[in-house]
Amino acid sequence: MKNYKIKLFYFCLLFFISIYPSFSSLNAESRSNIQLESHEIENQFPLGFKVDLNVTSTSDITDISMNVWKGENDIGIYKYFEFEQSEQVLTSLFWYTNSSPTYIPPGTTIKYQFKINNYLGDEFLSEIFEFVYHDINFTWDFIEEDGFVVYYHGPMRDRATKILQAIQETATKMRPVFGEYVKSPISVTVYNNPLEMIGGLPPESETIRRELITQGMAFNTIGTLLVLASSSDYLGTASHEMTHILVHRSTDGIVSVPSWLHEGLAEYANIYPSFSFNNALDMAIMNDDLLPLTMFSGQPGTSQDKLLFYGQAESFINFLINEFGVNKMKELLATIKTSTNLDSAIEQTYGQSKVQLENLWRSELGVSLYVQTEKYSVPTPKPLPSISLYSLTPQAGSSQIKNTYQSDEPTVQKTNEEVESSSASCNAKPNQFNSDYLVVLSGALMFLLFSLSRKYKDD
């Protein structure tokens, strides 16, 4: 019996010695096989920004990609780094923003994340970083409150403060219509004069740049505004443009919202309205010569018709809210998200067609009812990027994808001027012959040995 116990002891000792390396290896595998040692962002606005990356791994790195989200847009765009496979990779990527499809407006907060794979099949997902993509021709300061941030430079703090107050008052006024969406973050970049602002505009044709002085632009999917502070109605521009962003967010950008609804809500919300729109409307009412408002999906071509179009749109939206209540307008915006088209959303909400609603409004104004004729048969125009009287919504031309690997980790807050070098780690891919399996096997073997020892003892 004594000889048996000695043999059993040595057997157990040899068994645990044999499986110890496996446990040790599994413990090592629980640490990341891939490390993001450091990264740097170099802003080269308006061309884009350069990304430098330093990555190490226990085996050759095979793929590195970078996913970027622009402002409040939840659609990410990814690009791959180019490099030779190695266990340590120093690589760079230049993210261009100097074309219409790739343009990012100044003052936009850019969030980004790295995904790295190695030869063993391990995958590393970094935390989400962010930086503000500024126009590097100026040194920017900012004021911020309630999620709204206004960037300015030079002696413009007073005007920047007034712009911040204007968009806050607009949000308060439109809370009954947009609800929770008025709390969404909005970024405003203030330029001091038209020459400065030209450098921050999308890369449109030189003709557009020469012939138009752009007072403001709203980038609806991104949540960024550009405002010209030297304009006499810069506060009205800020109020009007931020409403475009709220309209887009409240409808999720799923259905194309026609210009008469977009501009009508924007002017209804405007706490510093333009009298030129009202004057154009009053003249058209006097002459009984209104445009067929709801037949337009875009805007009319001439400057005079644009003024009238804006005046009619504001008047029509004001009529709908006064006649049917603010909740109906809120319901319409919510219904747009689930309807196949705008016409069905309007009929579902108001129980009438858009032409019937327009004629109710015309009756209140005391003008002729709308009857569609060949003269006013307005086809749906092909959407093209253009600078309109008040706003420009860029058309994305690059392939975009929904974010498929966004981390649950909270966004790391960075300063407005730079992004600090960072490192992070994640759990490596577990070994198929894992520790749970070894524990079960060890337990079963110990139970077998214990049973055998009991059997010999009984014998």
C-alpha positions in Angstrom: 0.0 0.0 0.0 2.8 2.4 0.9 4.5 1.8 -2.5 1.2 2.5 -4.2 0.8 5.9 -2.5 4.4 6.9 -3.5 3.6 6.0 -7.1 0.4 8.0 -7.0 2.1 11.0 -5.6 4.8 11.1 -8.3 2.1 10.5 -11.0 0.1 13.6 -9.8 3.3 15.6 -9.6 4.3 14.8 -13.1 0.8 15.5 -14.3 0.7 19.0 -12.9 4.2 19.7 -14.2 3.1 18.7 -17.7 0.0 21.0 -17.7 1.6 24.0 -16.0 3.1 25.4 -19.3 -0.4 25.3 -20.8 -1.8 27.3 -17.9 1.1 29.7 -18.1 0.7 30.1 -21.9 -3.0 30.8 -21.4 -2.3 33.5 -18.8 0.1 35.2 -21.2 -2.5 35.0 -24.0 -5.0 36.9 -21.8 -2.8 39.9 -22.3 -3.0 41.7 -25.7 -0.8 40.4 -28.5 -1.1 43.8 -30.2 -0.2 47.2 -28.7 -0.9 50.7 -30.0 2.2 52.3 -28.8 1.4 55.8 -30.0 -0.3 57.9 -32.7 -0.3 61.5 -33.7 -2.6 63.7 -35.8 -1.2 66.6 -37.8 -3.8 69.0 -39.1 -3.1 70.3 -42.6 -6.4 72.0 -43.3 -7.8 72.4 -46.0 -5.9 69.5 -47.6 -6.7 67.1 -44.7 -4.9 65.6 -41.8 -2.0 63.2 -41.4 -2.1 60.2 -39.1 1.2 58.7 -37.8 1.0 55.3 -36.1 3.3 53.1 -34.0 2.1 49.5 -33.5 3.7 46.4 -32.1 2.6 42.7 -32.0 3.9 39.3 -31.0 3.4 38.2 -34.6 3.4 40.0 -38.0 0.8 42.8 -38.3 -1.4 42.2 -41.4 -4.0 44.9 -41.4 -4.5 48.4 -39.9 -7.6 50.4 -40.6 -8.9 53.7 -39.3 -12.6 54.5 -38.9 -13.7 58.1 -38.9 -16.9 59.8 -37.8 -17.5 63.4 -38.8 -19.3 65.5 -36.1 -22.6 64.0 -35.1 -22.8 61.7 -38.1 -23.1 58.1 -37.0 -22.0 56.8 -40.4 -18.3 55.9 -40.3 -15.8 55.9 -43.2 -12.8 53.7 -43.0 -9.4 53.6 -44.8 -6.5 51.2 -44.6 -2.9 52.0 -43.8 -0.2 50.7 -46.2 2.9 49.0 -44.7 5.1 46.0 -44.9 4.1 43.2 -42.5 6.2 43.1 -39.4 6.0 42.7 -35.7 6.6 46.5 -35.3 5.0 48.9 -37.8 5.6 52.6 -38.2 3.1 53.9 -40.8 1.3 57.0 -41.9 -2.0 57.7 -43.6 -3.2 61.0 -45.1 -6.9 61.6 -44.9 -7.8 64.1 -47.7 -10.6 66.7 -47.2 -10.0 68.9 -50.3 -12.7 67.5 -52.6 -16.4 67.8 -52.6 -17.0 64.1 -51.5 -14.3 64.3 -48.8 -14.9 67.8 -47.5 -15.1 68.4 -43.7 -16.1 71.8 -42.5 -13.8 73.6 -40.1 -14.8 73.4 -36.5 -16.0 69.8 -36.9 -15.2 67.3 -34.1 -13.7 64.2 -35.7 -13.9 60.9 -33.8 -11.7 58.0 -34.9 -10.8 54.5 -34.0 -8.1 52.0 -35.1 -8.6 48.3 -35.8 -5.5 46.1 -36.1 -5.1 42.4 -37.0 -2.0 40.2 -36.9 -1.0 36.9 -38.5 -2.3 34.8 -35.6 -5.8 36.2 -36.1 -5.7 38.4 -33.1 -7.8 41.7 -33.4 -7.1 44.9 -31.6 -9.8 47.6 -31.3 -8.6 50.9 -29.9 -10.7 53.3 -27.8 -12.4 56.2 -29.7 -10.3 59.4 -29.9 -11.3 62.8 -31.1 -9.9 66.1 -32.2 -11.4 69.4 -33.6 -10.6 70.0 -37.3 -9.9 73.7 -37.3 -8.9 76.1 -40.1 -5.2 76.3 -39.2 -4.9 79.8 -40.8 -6.2 81.3 -37.5 -5.8 80.7 -33.7 -9.2 79.8 -32.4 -10.9 80.4 -29.1 -14.4 79.2 -28.1 -17.4 79.6 -25.8 -19.6 76.6 -25.0 -22.9 76.0 -23.2 -25.6 73.3 -23.3 -23.8 71.3 -25.9 -23.5 74.3 -28.3 -19.9 75.5 -29.0 -18.9 78.6 -31.0 -15.4 78.9 -32.3 -14.1 82.4 -33.1 -10.8 84.3 -33.5 -9.7 87.8 -33.1 -11.9 90.5 -31.5 -15.1 88.6 -32.1 -16.0 87.3 -28.6 -19.0 89.6 -28.3 -20.5 88.5 -31.6 -19.7 84.9 -30.8 -21.5 85.2 -27.5 -24.5 86.7 -29.3 -24.5 83.8 -31.8 -24.5 81.3 -28.9 -27.4 83.1 -27.3 -29.3 83.2 -30.7 -29.0 79.4 -31.2 -30.0 78.8 -27.6 -33.1 80.9 -27.9 -33.9 79.2 -31.2 -33.6 75.8 -29.5 -35.9 77.0 -26.7 -38.5 78.3 -29.2 -38.5 75.1 -31.2 -38.5 72.6 -28.4 -42.3 71.9 -28.8 -41.6 71.0 -32.4 -38.3 69.1 -32.2 -38.4 67.9 -28.6 -35.2 66.1 -27.5 -33.4 67.0 -30.7 -32.8 70.6 -29.6 -30.3 69.2 -27.1 -28.1 67.7 -29.8 -24.6 69.2 -30.0 -24.0 71.8 -32.6 -20.7 73.4 -33.6 -20.4 76.9 -35.1 -17.3 78.4 -36.7 -17.4 82.2 -37.0 -15.4 83.9 -39.8 -14.8 87.6 -39.6 -15.0 88.6 -43.3 -15.9 87.0 -46.7 -12.2 86.6 -47.7 -11.6 84.5 -44.6 -14.7 82.4 -45.1 -13.8 81.5 -48.7 -10.9 79.4 -47.4 -13.3 77.4 -45.2 -16.0 76.7 -47.8 -16.4 73.5 -49.7 -14.2 73.2 -52.8 -16.8 74.5 -55.2 -16.1 76.3 -58.5 -14.2 79.6 -58.6 -17.3 81.2 -60.3 -19.5 80.4 -57.2 -16.8 81.7 -54.9 -16.4 85.0 -56.9 -20.1 85.7 -57.5 -21.6 84.9 -54.1 -20.9 86.0 -50.6 -22.0 83.2 -48.4 -23.5 84.4 -45.1 -23.8 80.9 -43.6 -23.9 77.2 -44.3 -25.5 74.3 -42.4 -23.9 70.8 -42.7 -26.9 68.9 -41.5 -25.5 65.4 -41.2 -22.4 66.6 -39.4 -23.9 69.2 -37.1 -21.6 72.1 -38.0 -22.4 75.7 -39.0 -20.3 78.3 -40.7 -21.4 81.9 -40.0 -20.1 85.2 -41.5 -19.9 87.6 -38.6 -19.5 90.7 -40.7 -23.0 90.1 -42.3 -25.7 92.5 -41.0 -28.1 89.7 -40.3 -25.5 87.2 -38.9 -27.8 86.4 -35.9 -30.7 85.5 -38.2 -28.4 83.4 -40.3 -27.2 81.4 -37.2 -30.8 80.9 -36.0 -32.1 79.9 -39.4 -29.2 77.5 -40.2 -29.2 75.6 -36.9 -32.9 74.8 -37.5 -31.9 73.0 -40.7 -29.8 70.7 -38.6 -32.7 70.1 -36.2 -35.0 69.3 -39.1 -32.5 66.7 -40.4 -32.1 65.1 -37.1 -35.7 64.9 -36.3 -36.4 63.1 -39.5 -33.2 61.0 -39.4 -32.5 62.1 -42.9 -34.4 59.0 -44.2 -36.9 60.8 -46.5 -35.8 63.7 -48.6 -37.5 66.7 -46.9 -38.6 69.2 -49.5 -37.2 72.7 -49.5 -40.5 74.4 -48.6 -40.7 72.4 -45.4 -37.0 72.8 -44.5 -36.9 76.5 -45.3 -40.4 77.1 -43.9 -39.4 75.6 -40.5 -36.1 77.4 -40.5 -37.7 80.8 -41.1 -40.5 80.1 -38.6 -37.8 79.4 -36.0 -35.7 82.4 -37.0 -35.7 84.9 -34.0 -34.2 87.5 -36.3 -36.4 87.1 -39.5 -35.7 88.9 -42.8 -38.1 91.5 -43.8 -37.3 91.0 -47.5 -39.1 87.7 -47.5 -42.3 89.3 -46.0 -42.1 92.2 -48.5 -41.9 89.7 -51.4 -44.9 87.8 -50.0 -47.0 90.9 -49.5 -46.4 92.0 -53.0 -47.3 88.6 -54.4 -50.5 88.5 -52.3 -51.4 91.9 -53.6 -51.0 90.8 -57.2 -52.5 87.3 -56.6 -49.3 85.8 -58.0 -48.1 83.2 -55.5 -45.8 80.3 -56.5 -47.2 76.7 -56.4 -45.3 76.2 -53.1 -45.9 72.5 -52.4 -45.1 71.5 -55.9 -41.4 72.4 -55.4 -39.0 69.8 -54.0 -36.1 72.2 -54.4 -36.1 76.0 -54.8 -36.9 78.2 -57.8 -34.1 79.6 -59.9 -34.2 83.4 -59.8 -33.3 85.6 -56.9 -36.7 87.3 -56.8 -38.5 83.9 -56.8 -36.2 82.7 -54.0 -37.3 85.6 -51.8 -40.9 84.9 -52.5 -40.4 81.2 -51.9 -38.9 81.8 -48.5 -41.7 84.2 -47.5 -44.4 81.7 -48.7 -42.7 78.8 -46.9 -42.6 80.6 -43.6 -46.2 81.7 -43.9 -47.4 78.2 -44.8 -45.6 76.6 -41.9 -47.0 79.3 -39.6 -50.5 78.5 -40.9 -50.1 74.8 -40.3 -49.0 75.3 -36.7 -51.6 77.8 -35.9 -54.4 75.9 -37.6 -53.6 72.3 -36.5 -51.4 72.8 -33.5 -47.7 72.4 -32.9 -48.1 68.7 -32.0 -49.3 67.9 -35.5 -46.1 69.4 -36.9 -44.1 67.3 -34.5 -46.1 64.3 -35.5 -45.4 65.0 -39.2 -41.7 65.0 -38.6 -41.9 61.7 -36.7 -44.2 60.2 -39.4 -41.7 61.1 -42.1 -39.2 58.7 -40.6 -41.6 55.7 -41.0 -43.3 56.6 -44.3 -42.3 55.7 -47.8 -42.7 59.3 -49.0 -43.6 62.8 -47.9 -47.1 62.8 -49.5 -48.2 59.8 -47.5 -46.7 61.2 -44.3 -48.7 64.5 -44.8 -52.0 62.6 -45.5 -51.4 60.3 -42.5 -50.8 63.3 -40.2 -53.3 65.8 -41.4 -55.9 63.7 -43.2 -55.5 65.9 -46.3 -53.1 66.1 -49.3 -50.4 68.8 -49.4 -52.3 70.6 -52.2 -55.5 70.6 -50.1 -53.5 72.1 -47.2 -51.9 74.7 -49.5 -55.4 75.7 -50.7 -56.6 76.1 -47.1 -53.7 78.5 -46.6 -54.4 80.3 -49.8 -58.1 80.8 -48.8 -56.9 82.4 -45.5 -54.7 84.8 -47.5 -57.6 85.6 -49.8 -55.8 84.6 -53.1 -56.7 82.2 -55.8 -56.6 78.5 -55.1 -53.9 76.4 -56.7 -54.8 74.5 -59.8 -51.9 72.7 -61.5 -51.2 73.9 -65.0 -48.5 73.3 -67.5 -46.9 76.6 -66.5 -46.4 75.5 -63.0 -45.7 71.8 -63.5 -42.5 71.6 -61.6 -40.5 68.4 -62.1 -38.3 67.0 -59.3 -34.8 68.4 -60.0 -31.8 66.2 -59.8 -30.1 67.0 -56.5 -26.7 68.8 -57.0 -24.3 70.4 -54.5 -24.9 74.1 -54.6 -24.7 77.2 -52.5 -28.2 78.5 -51.9 -29.3 81.8 -50.5 -28.9 80.6 -46.9 -27.5 77.1 -46.8 -25.7 74.3 -48.4 -26.1 70.6 -47.6 -23.1 68.7 -49.0 -23.9 65.5 -51.0 -21.6 62.7 -49.9 -19.9 61.1 -52.9 -17.7 58.6 -51.2 -18.7 55.1 -50.1 -19.9 55.1 -46.5 -20.7 52.3 -44.1 -22.4 51.9 -40.8 -20.0 51.6 -37.9 -19.4 47.9 -37.4 -16.8 47.9 -34.7 -17.3 50.9 -32.5 -16.1 50.3 -29.0 -18.3 50.5 -25.9 -15.5 52.5 -24.1 -16.3 56.2 -23.5 -14.9 58.7 -25.9 -11.6 60.1 -24.7 -11.8 63.9 -24.4 -9.0 65.8 -26.1 -8.0 69.5 -26.1 -9.3 71.7 -28.9 -5.8 72.2 -30.3 -4.2 68.8 -30.3 -4.5 65.1 -29.8 -2.2 63.4 -27.3 -0.3 60.3 -28.1 -2.1 57.3 -26.6 -1.8 53.6 -26.1 -4.4 51.0 -25.3 -4.8 47.3 -25.1 -7.4 44.7 -25.4 -7.9 41.0 -24.7 -6.3 38.7 -27.2 -8.1 35.9 -29.0 -8.4 33.0 -26.6 -6.6 29.7 -27.3 -9.0 27.0 -28.4 -7.5 24.6 -25.8 -8.6 26.9 -23.0 -8.1 26.9 -19.2 -11.7 25.8 -18.5 -11.0 22.6 -20.5 -7.9 21.9 -18.5 -9.6 22.5 -15.2 -12.4 20.0 -16.1 -9.8 17.5 -17.3 -7.7 17.9 -14.2 -10.8 17.4 -11.9 -11.9 14.3 -13.8 -8.4 12.8 -13.5 -8.1 13.6 -9.8 -11.5 12.0 -9.2 -10.4 8.9 -11.1 -7.2 8.6 -9.0 -9.1 9.2 -5.8 -11.5 6.4 -6.7 -8.6 4.0 -7.5 -7.0 4.8 -4.1 -10.2 4.1 -2.3 -10.6 0.8 -4.2 -7.0 -0.3 -3.2 -7.6 0.8 0.4 -10.9 -1.2 0.6 -9.1 -4.2 -0.9 
